[in-house]
Amino acid sequence: MYQTEFKLKPRNRGCYLVTNEVLSQLPQLPRCGILNLFIKHTSAALTINENADPDVRHDLAMALDDIVRERKPYYLHTLEGDDDMPAHIKASLVGYSLSIPITNGKLNMGIWQGIYLCEFRNSASARSIVATIIE
């Protein structure tokens, strides 16, 4: 088993393809195993989705903003800005971790799949990721 922690560069609100950025932080992958990625934040998330057309990332971000709107009158947690409570809700909906099979030393994802960072704050710092490789 191998574990490391690294940071993804800071980004503004949106969905970003980060597969290569994640892989650049890892050692050579084993022949067979599982990669688990866990984001150590409550206002950003990880998911897997379309890796070819950037319109998907835009549309996903817009849909999440539409589903979870800012400045709802029932939000009590408002001291950190209008984008904060919606960010917590979106992160819970999308998720904090991924498990991806490793086959023949590569991530065994579909041809059109990539790892996304979903950043839900208007402006955020670097995001910490814990990567665990289980052989």
N, C-alpha and C positions, 0 to 999 in steps of 0.2 A: 504494500500500500504506500502511496505517496500523497503528501498534502502540502499545499503552498497557499499563500495569501498574496494577492496583488491588487493593484488599483487600475480601474478603467479611467481614461482621461475624462475631465469634466465636460459636461455637455448641457445644453439648454433643453427645455421640454421637447420631447419627441421620441420616436422609436428609431433605434440605430442598429445596423448590422455590425456585430462585434466578433464574429467568428474568428477572423484572422488575428485580431487583437488578443483574444483569449488564448488561441493556440500559440502565439508568440511567447506567452508567459509559462508554457508548460514544457517539460522535458519530452523526449521522444516517447510517443505513446506505446504501451505494450501491445503485443499481438492480439490479446483478447482481454476485455475488462469493461469497466463502467467509469465514466467521468461524471462526477457530481459537481455541480456549480451552485453555490449559495451566495446570495447578495446580502450583505450585512447592513441593510437600510430598510426603512419603513415607508419610503416615498419614491421608490424605484423598484423595478421588477425585471425578471428574466423570462424570456419565452423563446419558442422556436417558431419560425414562420418563413414566408417567401424570401429567398435570397437573391432573386434576379431583378425584379422590378421595384425600384424605390417608391413607386406610387403606393405599394402595399403598406410600407412603413408610414407614409403620410396619412393614408386612409385609416389605418389602425389608430394612430394618435388622435385624429379628428373624431373618430367614432367613440373612443374612450372619453374624450373631452365632452362629447355630446351626452353620453350615458351618465357621466358623473360631473355635474356642473358645479361651478364655483358659486360662492355667496348664497347658499341655500339658507333660509331663515332658521332652520332647525340645527345648523352646525353650532356646537358649543366651543369646539376647539378651533379658535380663530386667531390666537395671538401671534402665530408664525406666518401669517399672510393668507390671502384668499386662495392660493394654490395648495396650501399645506394639507388641510383635511381631505380635499378631493384626491390628493396624491396618496394618502394613506388608504383610502377606499380602493383606488385603482390598483395599488400594489397588492392588496389582499385579493382582488379579483384575478389578477394576472398570475401572481405567484413569486415566491422567493427562491425557488431552486429548480434545477433541471437535472435529470439523469439521462445520459446519452451513452448508448452502447459503443464500445470500441471493438472493431473487427479488423484484423490484418493491419494493426498499427494506425488505423484512421478512425475518425468519428463515423459511425454508421448511421448517417442521416440520409434522408431522401435527397435526390439530386437538386431539388428546388428548396431545400431547407437550410436555414442559417440561424445562428444564435443572435437574439436581439437583446439589447439593453433598452428597456422602456423607462425613460426619465420623465417623471411626473411633476417635478418642480420647474418653475420658470428658469431658474439659474441654480445649479447644484455644484457641489465640490466633486472631486474624484470619488468614484464608488468602489468600495472594497468588496472583493470577491474571494471566497474560499473555494479552492479547487481540490477535489479529492479523487485520486485515481485508484480504483480497486481492481487488482488483477485476479 
